[in-house]
């Protein structure tokens, strides 16, 4: 798949494959709450601008999220993504059970508030996530 880079920093990268109607984002290190919000906002902007319907968010390397980041994700981030053409989001979560549960609780809060208008599934393996996304 021919990916082009939409955004790149020392902590986050977003790539788009327009022909494949696919976006791939990857956290490159542990991040601060403000960095997570910056990266999440860039993901929203990429989805809004390119209008792709499928995205994979690789957070395998993410550590614990602070309260500010968790609140922003649950209350704003998923609602922003719901304003795009996104239909399927595959999330690749960290191996740490603690970090995985932290990220799962965020999506559960967003879903309970009706802020997700797309299908979301979490994975521990990038290849399995990609297969689900392309199915």
HELIX and SHEET records of a PDB file:
HELIX    1   1 UNK A   33  UNK A   50  1                                  18    
HELIX    2   2 UNK A   67  UNK A   72  1                                   6    
HELIX    3   3 UNK A   73  UNK A   77  3                                   5    
HELIX    4   4 UNK A   78  UNK A   82  1                                   5    
HELIX    5   5 UNK A   97  UNK A  112  1                                  16    
HELIX    6   6 UNK A  126  UNK A  134  1                                   9    
SHEET    1   A 6 UNK A   4  UNK A   8  0                                        
SHEET    2   A 6 UNK A  12  UNK A  17 -1                                        
SHEET    3   A 6 UNK A  22  UNK A  27 -1                                        
SHEET    4   A 6 UNK A  54  UNK A  58  1                                        
SHEET    5   A 6 UNK A  88  UNK A  92  1                                        
SHEET    6   A 6 UNK A 119  UNK A 123  1                                        
END                                                                             
